[in-house]
Amino acid sequence: MAGVSRIPAYFSHSYWAEDRELNEHFWKLFWDQGFTFAVDPKTNPLSPTHLELMMDQSACFVGVVTHRQEERRYRASPFMVHEHDLALQAKKSRLVFMETGVSAGFFPVADEERVVFNRRQLPDADAVRLAIERLKGRSGPSGGATRGLLGRVGLILPDDAAYRAAEPHIRRAVEDVGYRARTISLDFRDSFEFNLAVDECDFIVVDVASPFAEPWVFPQLSGRFRPTLKLFHEPPDARYVPRESKLLSGEALRAAEPADRIAVHWSDPEELGDRLQDLVARFYQPRLEFESYDEGVGYFHSLGRAQGSIFLSNARGDDALAQRLGRSLELHNLSYFHYLRRNTIELGADWRSQLYANVAACRLFLPLISRHYWESEYCREEYNIAERLRADGRLVILPYFLGPGVARQVTFQGRAIGHLSQDEQVTVISQDVDHEFVDRRRLEERAPAPERRCDIAIVTLLPEAHDALRRHLETHGALTETVRHGTGCEWIRAGVKAVGRSSAYEVVVAQPCEGTDGVSNAVAATIEEYQPETVVFVGACCGIAPDLVPGDVVISNRLHGYMYDELEQTCLPRPDRTHLAHEGVAALGDSMRLNYAYWAEKIYERPPNGPRSDAPQVVVGPVASGDTPVDGSGDPALRPVLVAWPGLAAVEIGGSNAARAVTHARRAGRTQVSFSMVCAVAGTATDGISVNSARPEQDKPWKQYAADVAATLVVEAIRLAWPSPPRRAG
């Protein structure tokens, strides 16, 4: 049926690996009958407005509802219940295939709109042909908004000071993408005037909780199924309590998604504008509607494959290839960053400081290298960051050469594709990416279950730091369990709710057992058990930099290892034990100092010599880490270390073993975990630092204070400014 105009159906389906063949089975049945499917890939974060636009632009609804034993209420995916609710609200013709065991009451359809199936014996074409033909006869025209064109966006905002201040930002966010914003007047004589005005719009921006909003507006829009971008104003002065409309969402959607994805919660007008621009930009992208049978097969075949983020790097001259490759990645359910199509760097942000975090958050770096590539400052910076991360075992680079003579700066194997057509180039790259993530899935099958994984693992050798971390996490009501490992390592687990994040960070705190290998064993066991994104070593240190005083904090950007030579009675530098720290975490030094200086108000302990007149400094710099206590920078044994690495900020004990364990795990291919260190100054150049049990009694108060300062900074940084989102955010 090539060249035939197909009926676009919104397809509600399972994303599970075991349901891939089932989805492909129904896809073939519908393709053969003249349909195509529009889908919402799981890699996209939820946008209710985008879903409503997709439903509005579809001719009908097809659902393949699989049984979910663990969903006690629905016995199916709550999100699929919500998608069906949208189809019902939009008055779309529906055909729902329900697996035996699904709670049918949540999918109210007539008998001729329902087909019950058993996955052991799926219905063939003859068995469902009549139902599909009936759906074809009932399906209306596709497209509430004009498909493929950007039209008007209606604004229905409350008449109060907050929205008067926010309206210019809302208009700019909408119009910068290409829509035209217009205010919908509520001053009309006949209701049809209002209905005609909203029907001319692609979607409507409307508040759903303000007491200043007209209470009939959102119910009217909902009843007519006009796609809406829902705003929820939270006044910073708490002058009123927002009360959301009961029509905002059903229980199924609330079970599937957090509240701040259902409506845009805001207090600051400028921040609202930035968030809306990101959201509205997504509406500009073409919806994923399969253009060929093979395209649909490729999408369904990808479901359940190991997921990982991709950084797509190219110069402007190769945007066309990058755009087509980006669409292929979307259709294969792969999330990616691209400066033009999927740019998550906030407007006005310093791109250099944000770039590292975006590259480091990816598992695969795809540079499309042409003669333009090395001429671009942005591309060179992206590639240099990726090279450092690759050398540290934290990502894979798959370079593609688009012409002759462009591979000279690449020191490892890439693939030349300049002789291929653009279609062939996209196919080759997509297949390579698929193979990479299939191999990753094999590794992940040995990893802990998703619910056991964590975002951040904090390791500390100091009992004082462990106690301080527990106290701060308990204060936030975050502790969930305590576990003891066979190595003697003890873990406490917590969920830390972060400001501006829809999901909590999963955090584990590990306290190693005693012994020379205690730290290494604890880190290895933590990585094996929880597969963290980042390991943070927290401790106390001796300040070397002249401006440091007890209670200041050092975040390491590079760790230099040393070992004590008993025969020579001196500390020997070990260049083979130099480790780069996570640059995104190191950048927290500036962020916490400049933007979140109030973090220090959360410190429980007080300095032993009385209150400080200023807040603790947060310094970023190199740290030396060894296996033996030293008596400050004046200790002759430390001199070789200071000569080898001038400019050290501090020296401490234990971190080098933690970093080595992380590097070993990465090189073994078991993880992509990164390493960071945060330590607070317990002594200065003349004081020395010790962490063994025989430390002098007079050291204890300063260590206790330093441990609490370091614990406070780490927990508050997670809450306020951690550089990467929680794993469960998407």
C-alpha positions in Angstrom: 0.0 0.0 0.0 2.9 2.3 -0.8 1.9 5.9 -1.5 -1.5 5.5 0.2 -2.6 8.1 2.7 -2.8 6.3 6.0 -5.0 6.7 9.0 -2.9 8.0 11.9 -3.9 6.3 15.1 -2.6 7.2 18.5 -1.0 4.0 19.8 -1.0 3.2 23.5 1.5 0.4 24.2 3.8 -1.2 26.7 7.5 -0.2 26.8 8.6 -3.5 28.4 11.1 -5.8 26.6 8.9 -8.9 26.9 6.2 -7.1 25.0 8.2 -6.1 21.9 7.0 -9.0 19.8 3.4 -8.4 20.9 3.6 -4.7 19.8 5.1 -5.7 16.5 2.4 -8.2 15.9 -0.4 -5.6 16.2 1.7 -3.1 14.3 1.7 -5.4 11.2 -2.0 -6.0 11.5 -2.8 -2.3 11.4 -0.2 -1.4 8.8 -1.6 -4.0 6.4 -5.1 -2.4 6.9 -3.9 1.1 5.9 -3.1 2.6 9.4 0.0 4.1 10.8 0.8 4.8 14.5 1.8 7.9 16.4 3.7 7.1 19.6 5.1 8.9 22.6 8.6 7.4 23.2 9.4 6.6 26.8 12.6 8.6 26.7 10.6 11.8 26.5 9.7 13.3 29.9 6.0 13.6 30.2 4.3 16.6 28.7 0.5 16.5 29.2 0.1 19.2 26.6 2.1 17.3 24.0 0.0 14.2 24.7 -3.2 16.2 24.2 -1.8 17.7 20.9 -0.9 14.2 19.7 -4.4 12.9 20.6 -6.1 15.9 19.0 -4.1 15.3 15.8 -4.9 11.6 15.6 -7.9 10.1 13.7 -8.5 7.4 16.3 -7.1 5.5 19.3 -5.6 2.0 19.4 -4.5 0.5 22.7 -2.8 -2.8 23.4 -3.2 -3.1 27.2 -0.9 -5.7 28.7 -1.5 -7.3 32.1 0.5 -5.9 35.1 0.1 -8.2 38.1 1.9 -5.7 40.4 -0.6 -2.9 39.6 -3.2 -3.9 42.1 -5.9 -1.3 41.2 -5.7 -1.4 37.4 -3.9 -4.6 36.6 -2.4 -2.6 33.8 -0.1 0.4 33.3 -1.7 3.5 35.0 -0.3 5.6 32.1 -2.2 3.5 29.6 -5.4 4.2 31.7 -4.6 7.9 31.4 -4.1 7.7 27.6 -7.4 5.9 27.2 -9.1 8.6 29.4 -7.7 11.3 26.9 -9.1 9.4 23.9 -12.5 9.2 25.7 -12.4 12.9 26.5 -11.4 13.7 22.9 -14.3 11.6 21.6 -11.9 9.5 19.4 -13.0 6.2 18.0 -11.3 3.5 19.9 -10.2 -0.1 19.6 -8.7 -1.6 22.7 -6.9 -5.0 22.8 -6.9 -6.2 26.4 -4.8 -9.0 27.7 -6.6 -11.4 30.0 -6.3 -10.3 33.6 -6.6 -6.6 32.9 -9.3 -4.7 35.0 -11.7 -3.9 32.2 -13.7 -1.4 34.2 -11.0 1.3 33.6 -11.3 0.9 29.9 -15.0 1.5 29.3 -15.6 0.6 25.6 -18.5 -1.2 23.8 -18.1 -4.9 22.9 -17.3 -4.1 19.3 -14.5 -1.8 20.5 -12.8 -4.4 22.6 -10.8 -7.5 21.7 -9.5 -9.8 24.5 -6.3 -11.7 23.8 -4.0 -14.2 25.4 -0.3 -13.6 24.6 0.3 -17.4 24.1 -2.1 -17.3 21.1 -2.3 -13.8 19.6 -5.2 -13.1 17.3 -4.4 -13.3 13.6 -5.4 -11.0 10.8 -8.7 -12.8 10.1 -9.7 -12.7 13.7 -9.4 -8.9 14.0 -10.0 -7.7 10.5 -13.7 -6.9 11.1 -12.9 -4.9 14.3 -10.2 -2.9 12.4 -12.5 -2.3 9.5 -15.1 -1.0 11.9 -12.5 1.3 13.4 -11.6 2.6 10.0 -15.2 3.4 9.2 -15.6 5.3 12.5 -12.4 7.2 12.4 -12.7 10.9 11.8 -10.4 13.4 10.2 -7.0 13.8 11.8 -5.8 17.1 13.2 -7.4 19.5 15.5 -4.5 21.9 14.9 -3.2 22.2 11.4 -0.7 19.4 11.2 2.9 20.5 10.5 2.2 24.2 10.9 2.6 26.4 14.0 -0.5 28.5 14.6 -1.9 30.5 17.5 -1.6 29.9 21.2 -4.3 31.3 23.4 -3.6 33.0 26.7 -6.2 32.9 29.5 -4.5 34.2 32.5 -5.8 35.5 35.9 -6.0 39.2 36.3 -3.6 39.6 39.2 -0.2 41.1 39.8 1.7 37.8 39.5 0.4 37.0 36.0 0.7 40.6 34.8 4.4 40.3 35.6 4.6 36.8 34.0 2.7 37.5 30.8 5.6 39.0 28.9 7.8 36.0 29.7 5.0 33.6 28.7 4.5 35.4 25.4 8.2 35.4 24.6 8.5 31.7 25.4 5.7 30.9 23.0 6.7 33.3 20.2 10.4 32.5 20.3 9.5 29.0 19.1 7.3 30.3 16.2 3.8 30.3 17.6 1.7 33.5 17.8 0.3 34.3 21.2 -3.1 36.0 21.6 -5.2 36.8 24.7 -8.6 35.1 24.6 -11.2 37.6 25.8 -13.7 36.5 28.4 -15.9 39.5 27.6 -18.4 37.9 25.2 -22.1 37.9 24.7 -22.6 34.4 23.4 -20.6 31.3 24.4 -20.0 30.4 20.8 -17.7 33.4 20.5 -15.4 32.0 23.2 -15.6 28.5 21.8 -14.6 29.7 18.3 -11.7 31.7 19.7 -10.2 28.7 21.6 -10.9 26.3 18.7 -8.7 28.5 16.5 -5.7 27.9 18.8 -3.3 25.0 18.8 -3.3 25.0 22.6 -4.3 27.3 25.5 -2.1 28.5 28.4 -4.3 28.6 31.5 -3.9 28.6 35.3 -5.6 25.7 37.1 -5.3 26.8 40.7 -5.4 30.5 41.2 -8.3 32.1 43.1 -8.2 34.9 40.6 -8.9 32.6 37.6 -12.4 32.4 36.3 -13.6 29.0 37.7 -15.6 28.0 34.6 -12.7 28.4 32.1 -10.7 25.2 32.6 -13.7 22.9 32.9 -15.0 24.4 29.6 -11.6 23.8 27.9 -11.4 20.3 29.3 -14.9 19.5 28.2 -14.2 20.6 24.6 -10.8 18.8 24.7 -8.7 21.8 23.9 -5.1 21.0 24.6 -3.9 23.1 27.5 -0.5 24.1 29.0 -1.5 24.2 32.7 0.1 26.6 35.1 0.1 26.4 38.9 1.2 29.6 40.6 2.7 29.2 44.1 3.0 32.7 45.5 6.3 33.1 47.3 4.7 35.3 50.0 2.0 32.6 50.6 -0.7 35.3 50.3 -3.1 32.6 49.2 -3.2 28.8 49.0 -3.6 27.5 45.4 -6.5 25.0 45.0 -6.2 22.9 41.8 -9.1 22.0 39.7 -10.4 18.5 40.2 -10.3 18.1 36.4 -6.5 18.7 36.4 -5.7 15.0 36.4 -7.1 11.6 37.3 -5.8 9.1 39.8 -4.2 7.1 37.0 -2.0 10.0 35.9 -1.1 10.9 39.5 0.0 7.3 40.0 2.2 7.5 37.0 3.7 10.9 37.2 4.7 13.5 39.9 2.5 16.7 40.2 5.1 19.1 38.8 5.0 17.3 35.5 1.2 17.5 35.2 1.2 21.2 35.7 4.0 23.8 35.6 4.5 25.0 39.2 6.1 28.4 39.3 6.8 31.4 41.6 9.4 33.5 39.6 8.2 34.9 36.3 11.7 34.7 34.6 12.1 31.0 35.6 8.6 30.3 34.3 9.6 31.8 31.0 12.7 29.6 30.7 10.7 26.5 31.6 7.9 27.2 29.2 10.4 27.8 26.4 11.8 24.3 26.9 8.3 22.8 27.0 6.9 24.7 24.0 10.1 23.9 21.9 9.2 20.3 22.2 5.8 20.9 20.6 7.6 22.3 17.5 9.3 18.9 16.9 7.4 16.6 14.6 5.5 13.9 16.5 6.7 10.4 16.0 4.4 9.0 13.4 5.8 6.1 11.5 6.4 6.8 7.8 7.2 3.2 6.9 6.6 -0.3 8.2 10.3 -0.8 8.9 10.4 2.4 10.9 7.7 1.0 13.2 9.5 -2.3 13.5 12.7 -0.6 14.4 11.0 1.4 17.1 9.2 -1.6 18.7 12.3 -3.8 18.5 14.2 -1.2 20.5 11.8 -1.3 23.5 13.4 -2.8 26.6 16.9 -2.5 25.3 19.5 -1.0 27.7 19.0 2.7 27.8 21.7 5.4 27.9 22.1 9.0 27.0 24.0 10.0 23.8 25.8 13.3 23.1 25.4 14.1 19.4 28.2 16.5 18.4 28.5 18.2 15.1 29.4 21.5 13.4 26.6 23.7 11.9 27.4 22.6 8.4 26.3 19.0 9.3 23.0 19.9 11.0 20.9 18.2 8.3 22.6 14.8 9.0 22.4 15.4 12.8 18.6 16.2 12.5 17.9 13.0 10.6 20.1 11.0 13.0 18.3 12.6 15.9 14.9 11.5 14.6 16.3 7.9 14.1 17.5 7.9 17.7 14.1 9.0 18.9 12.4 6.3 17.0 14.7 3.8 18.5 13.8 5.1 22.0 17.2 6.5 22.7 17.6 9.8 24.7 20.3 12.2 23.5 21.6 15.8 23.8 22.0 18.0 20.7 22.7 21.7 20.7 19.9 22.4 18.2 17.3 19.6 18.7 17.6 18.6 22.3 19.5 21.4 24.1 19.0 21.3 27.9 21.4 24.1 28.7 19.3 26.9 30.1 19.1 30.2 28.3 21.6 32.7 29.6 23.7 30.0 31.3 27.5 29.9 30.8 27.7 27.1 28.2 31.2 26.1 29.3 30.2 25.3 32.8 27.1 23.5 31.6 28.7 21.6 28.8 30.8 19.3 31.0 27.7 18.2 33.0 25.8 17.4 29.7 28.7 15.4 28.2 29.4 13.6 31.5 25.7 12.7 31.9 26.0 10.7 28.6 27.2 7.1 28.1 28.0 7.5 24.4 29.6 10.4 22.5 28.8 10.5 18.8 31.0 13.1 16.9 30.1 13.7 13.2 33.5 14.8 12.1 33.8 16.8 8.9 36.2 19.6 7.9 34.0 22.0 9.8 34.3 20.1 13.0 37.8 21.1 14.1 37.1 24.7 13.1 34.3 25.0 15.7 35.3 26.1 19.2 32.2 24.3 20.6 33.0 21.0 18.9 36.6 21.1 20.0 35.5 21.7 23.6 32.9 18.9 23.5 35.5 16.5 22.0 38.2 17.4 24.6 35.7 16.8 27.4 34.7 13.5 25.9 38.3 12.5 25.5 39.0 13.1 29.2 36.0 11.1 30.2 36.9 8.3 27.9 40.4 8.1 29.3 38.8 7.8 32.8 36.6 5.0 31.6 33.3 6.9 31.9 32.0 7.0 28.3 32.5 5.5 24.9 33.3 7.6 21.8 32.1 6.3 18.4 33.6 8.8 15.8 32.2 9.0 12.3 34.3 10.6 9.6 32.3 12.5 6.9 35.2 13.2 4.5 38.9 12.6 3.8 41.6 14.0 6.0 39.4 14.7 9.1 40.5 11.8 11.3 44.0 13.1 12.0 43.2 14.2 15.6 41.4 11.0 16.5 43.8 8.5 18.1 41.4 5.4 18.1 39.3 3.5 15.7 36.4 5.3 14.0 34.2 4.7 11.0 34.5 6.5 7.6 31.0 7.1 6.2 31.6 10.0 3.8 31.1 7.8 0.7 27.6 6.8 1.8 24.3 8.5 1.1 22.7 10.3 4.1 20.1 7.5 4.5 22.9 5.0 4.6 24.9 7.1 7.1 21.9 7.3 9.4 21.4 3.5 9.1 25.0 2.6 9.9 25.2 4.9 12.9 21.9 3.8 14.3 23.0 0.1 14.0 26.3 0.8 15.7 24.5 2.6 18.6 22.0 -0.3 18.9 24.9 -2.8 19.1 26.6 -0.7 21.7 23.5 -0.6 24.0 22.8 -4.3 23.4 26.2 -5.1 24.7 25.6 -2.8 27.6 22.4 -4.6 28.4 24.4 -7.8 28.8 26.5 -6.1 31.4 23.5 -4.7 33.1 21.9 -8.1 33.5 24.5 -8.7 36.2 23.8 -5.4 37.9 21.4 -5.0 40.8 17.7 -4.5 40.1 16.7 -0.9 39.3 15.1 -0.4 42.6 18.4 -1.2 44.3 20.4 1.3 42.3 21.3 4.7 43.7 22.4 8.0 42.3 25.1 9.0 44.8 27.2 6.8 47.1 28.9 8.7 50.0 31.9 6.9 51.6 33.6 8.1 54.7 36.3 6.7 57.0 35.4 9.0 59.9 32.8 7.9 62.4 32.1 11.5 63.0 31.3 12.1 59.4 29.1 9.0 59.2 27.1 10.2 62.3 26.8 13.7 60.8 25.5 12.4 57.5 23.0 10.2 59.3 21.8 13.2 61.4 21.3 15.5 58.3 19.5 12.8 56.4 17.2 12.1 59.4 16.5 15.8 59.6 15.2 15.7 56.1 13.1 12.6 56.8 15.0 10.8 54.1 16.4 7.5 55.7 14.8 4.4 54.4 17.0 1.4 55.5 20.3 0.3 57.1 22.1 -2.7 55.6 25.3 -4.5 56.7 27.6 -6.2 54.1 29.7 -9.3 54.6 32.8 -7.1 54.3 31.8 -5.3 57.5 30.7 -2.2 55.5 27.5 -0.7 56.8 25.2 1.2 54.5 22.4 3.7 55.3 20.1 4.5 52.4 18.1 7.7 51.9 15.9 9.5 49.4 16.9 13.1 49.2 14.2 15.4 47.7 15.9 18.1 45.7 14.7 21.6 44.9 13.4 21.8 41.4 13.6 18.1 40.7 10.6 15.9 40.2 12.2 12.8 41.7 14.3 12.3 44.8 18.0 11.4 44.7 18.7 7.9 45.9 21.7 8.1 48.2 23.6 5.5 50.1 26.2 6.2 52.9 28.9 3.6 53.4 31.1 3.4 56.5 34.0 1.0 55.8 35.2 -1.6 58.3 38.6 -1.2 59.8 41.8 -2.3 58.1 44.1 -1.2 55.4 41.7 -2.4 52.7 38.5 -1.2 54.4 37.9 1.8 52.1 38.6 -0.1 48.9 36.4 -3.0 49.9 33.6 -0.7 50.9 33.7 1.2 47.6 33.9 -2.0 45.6 31.0 -3.5 47.5 28.9 -0.4 47.2 29.4 -0.2 43.4 28.6 -3.9 43.1 25.5 -3.6 45.2 24.1 -0.2 44.2 25.7 0.8 40.9 25.9 4.5 41.8 26.4 7.3 39.3 28.9 9.1 41.6 31.0 8.0 44.6 31.8 10.9 46.9 34.5 10.5 49.5 33.8 12.7 52.6 36.4 13.3 55.2 38.6 15.7 57.1 41.9 17.2 55.8 44.9 19.2 56.7 44.8 22.5 54.9 47.9 23.3 52.8 46.7 26.5 51.0 47.7 29.5 53.1 44.2 31.0 53.3 42.5 27.9 54.7 41.4 27.8 58.3 39.7 24.9 60.2 36.1 24.5 59.1 36.7 25.5 55.5 35.8 23.0 52.8 38.0 21.6 49.9 36.3 20.0 46.9 39.0 18.1 45.0 39.3 18.6 41.2 42.3 16.2 41.1 43.6 13.6 43.6 47.3 12.8 43.9 48.2 9.6 45.7 51.3 9.1 47.9 52.6 6.2 50.1 54.8 6.2 53.1 58.3 4.6 52.8 59.2 3.1 56.2 62.8 2.7 55.3 63.3 6.3 54.1 60.7 7.6 56.5 59.3 9.9 53.9 56.1 10.2 51.7 56.7 9.1 48.1 54.5 10.6 45.4 52.7 8.0 43.3 51.9 9.6 39.8 50.2 6.3 38.9 47.6 7.1 41.6 46.5 10.4 40.2 42.8 10.6 39.6 40.6 13.3 38.0 37.6 14.2 40.0 34.1 14.7 38.6 34.2 18.2 37.1 30.5 18.8 37.5 30.8 18.2 41.3 33.9 20.3 41.5 32.0 23.1 39.9 29.7 23.0 42.9 32.4 25.0 44.7 31.5 28.2 42.8 27.8 27.4 42.8 27.5 26.8 46.6 29.6 29.9 47.3 27.9 32.3 44.9 24.3 31.0 44.8 23.7 29.0 47.9 25.8 30.6 50.6 23.1 29.9 53.1 24.0 26.2 53.1 26.2 27.0 56.1 23.2 27.8 58.2 22.5 24.0 58.4 25.7 23.2 60.2 25.0 21.6 63.6 28.4 21.7 65.3 30.1 24.9 66.4 33.9 25.5 66.2 35.7 24.5 69.4 37.2 28.0 69.8 33.9 29.8 69.5 31.6 31.0 66.6 33.2 32.0 63.3 32.7 35.6 62.2 32.3 34.4 58.6 30.9 31.5 56.7 33.2 28.6 55.8 35.1 29.0 52.5 34.5 26.5 49.7 37.7 26.0 47.8 38.2 23.8 44.7 41.7 22.4 44.2 44.1 19.4 44.1 44.3 17.2 47.2 47.1 14.7 48.1 45.9 11.5 49.7 48.0 8.9 51.3 48.1 6.1 53.9 49.9 7.7 56.8 49.1 10.7 59.1 51.4 13.7 58.6 52.1 16.7 60.9 51.1 19.4 58.4 53.1 21.0 55.6 56.0 21.5 57.9 56.5 17.7 58.3 59.8 16.8 56.5 58.2 13.5 55.4 55.7 15.4 53.3 58.2 17.5 51.4 58.6 15.2 48.4 54.8 15.4 47.9 54.7 19.2 48.1 57.6 19.4 45.6 56.0 17.0 43.2 52.6 18.8 43.3 52.9 22.5 44.1 49.7 24.3 44.6 48.1 21.5 46.7 45.0 22.7 48.6 45.0 20.0 51.3 46.3 16.5 52.3 44.1 13.7 53.7 43.9 10.0 54.3 41.7 7.4 52.6 40.5 9.1 49.5 43.2 7.6 47.2 42.0 4.1 48.1 38.4 5.1 47.3 39.5 6.6 43.9 41.5 3.5 43.0 38.5 1.3 43.7 36.3 3.4 41.4 38.9 3.4 38.6 39.3 -0.4 38.9 35.6 -0.9 38.6 35.4 1.3 35.6 38.3 -0.4 33.8 36.7 -3.7 34.5 33.7 -2.5 32.5 31.2 -3.0 35.4 30.2 0.7 35.8 30.5 4.2 34.5 30.7 5.7 38.0 32.6 8.9 38.7 34.6 9.9 41.7 34.5 13.1 43.8 36.0 14.2 47.2 34.7 16.7 49.7 36.7 17.2 52.9 36.6 19.9 55.5 39.8 21.4 57.1 40.4 20.0 60.6 43.9 21.3 60.9 46.2 23.7 59.0 49.8 23.7 57.8 51.1 23.5 61.3 48.5 21.2 62.9 48.7 17.9 61.1 45.8 15.5 60.5 45.1 12.0 61.7 42.2 9.7 61.3 43.4 6.7 63.2 41.8 5.6 66.5 44.8 6.7 68.5 44.5 10.4 67.5 45.1 12.9 70.4 42.1 13.8 72.4 42.5 17.5 71.5 42.0 16.7 67.8 38.6 15.3 68.3 36.5 18.5 68.6 38.0 19.9 65.4 37.5 16.7 63.5 33.9 16.5 64.8 33.3 20.1 63.6 35.0 19.5 60.2 33.1 16.2 59.7 29.8 18.0 60.2 30.8 20.9 57.9 31.7 18.4 55.1 28.5 16.4 55.6 26.4 19.6 55.6 27.9 20.8 52.3 27.3 17.4 50.6 23.7 17.0 51.6 22.8 20.6 50.8 24.6 20.4 47.4 22.5 17.3 46.6 19.3 19.2 47.6 20.2 22.5 45.9 22.6 22.1 43.0 23.7 18.6 42.1 24.9 18.7 38.4 23.0 15.7 37.1 19.3 14.8 37.5 18.2 11.7 39.5 18.1 8.5 37.5 14.3 8.2 38.0 13.6 11.7 36.8 12.7 10.5 33.3 
